């Protein structure tokens, strides 16, 4: 049986650009490299302050789309936070 060629660096290159998360009718983006995340987001998330951490990570415009003038429910936020966590664990680096 012939050997498979070793994967090249090109084959192993990480995707570029932000990580996209679709929730409801909106698509949100966060930097793929955690080194590019706002420090405030990292500090808040490390302290398990998920609302402020996600707000800092998304930025004002994306947060406003999620928050919907205060109409965001606790359940919706929890579902979004869980989805964002799953996607960033899988796709973000550093």
C-alpha positions in Angstrom: 0.0 0.0 0.0 1.5 3.4 -1.0 2.3 5.9 1.8 0.3 9.1 1.9 2.4 12.2 1.5 3.0 14.2 4.6 0.7 17.2 5.0 2.4 20.4 3.9 2.4 23.6 5.9 -0.2 24.9 3.5 -2.6 22.0 4.4 -2.2 22.8 8.1 -2.6 26.6 7.9 -5.2 27.9 10.3 -8.2 29.7 8.9 -7.9 33.5 8.9 -10.4 36.2 9.7 -12.9 36.4 12.5 -15.0 33.6 13.9 -18.6 34.0 12.9 -21.5 33.0 15.1 -25.1 33.0 13.9 -27.8 33.4 16.6 -31.3 34.3 15.7 -31.4 36.6 12.7 -27.9 38.0 13.3 -24.4 36.9 12.7 -21.7 38.1 15.2 -18.0 38.1 14.7 -15.1 37.8 17.2 -11.4 37.8 16.6 -10.1 34.3 15.9 -6.9 35.0 17.8 -7.6 35.5 21.5 -4.5 37.7 21.6 -6.7 40.2 19.7 -9.6 40.1 22.1 -10.1 43.2 24.3 -8.3 42.7 27.6 -11.5 43.8 29.5 -13.3 40.8 27.9 -10.6 38.4 29.0 -10.6 39.8 32.5 -14.4 39.7 32.8 -14.7 36.2 31.4 -11.9 34.9 33.7 -13.9 36.4 36.6 -17.0 34.6 35.3 -18.7 37.9 34.6 -20.2 36.6 31.4 -22.5 39.5 30.6 -19.8 42.2 30.7 -17.2 39.9 29.1 -19.4 39.1 26.1 -20.4 42.7 25.9 -16.7 43.7 25.8 -15.9 41.0 23.3 -18.7 41.9 20.9 -18.3 45.7 21.1 -21.1 48.3 21.2 -22.7 47.7 17.8 -22.9 43.9 18.0 -24.0 44.0 21.7 -26.8 46.4 20.8 -28.0 43.9 18.2 -28.0 41.1 20.7 -29.4 43.1 23.6 -32.3 44.5 21.5 -33.0 47.5 23.8 -33.3 45.4 26.9 -35.5 42.7 25.3 -32.8 40.0 25.5 -34.0 37.4 28.0 -31.8 35.4 30.4 -32.5 32.2 28.5 -31.5 33.8 25.2 -28.3 35.2 26.7 -27.5 31.8 28.2 -28.1 30.1 24.8 -26.0 32.7 23.0 -23.2 32.4 25.6 -23.1 28.6 25.3 -23.0 28.8 21.5 -20.3 31.4 21.5 -18.3 29.3 24.0 -18.6 26.2 21.8 -17.6 28.0 18.7 -14.7 29.9 20.2 -13.3 26.8 22.0 -13.3 25.0 18.6 -12.2 27.8 16.3 -10.2 30.4 18.2 -6.4 30.1 18.8 -4.2 31.1 21.7 
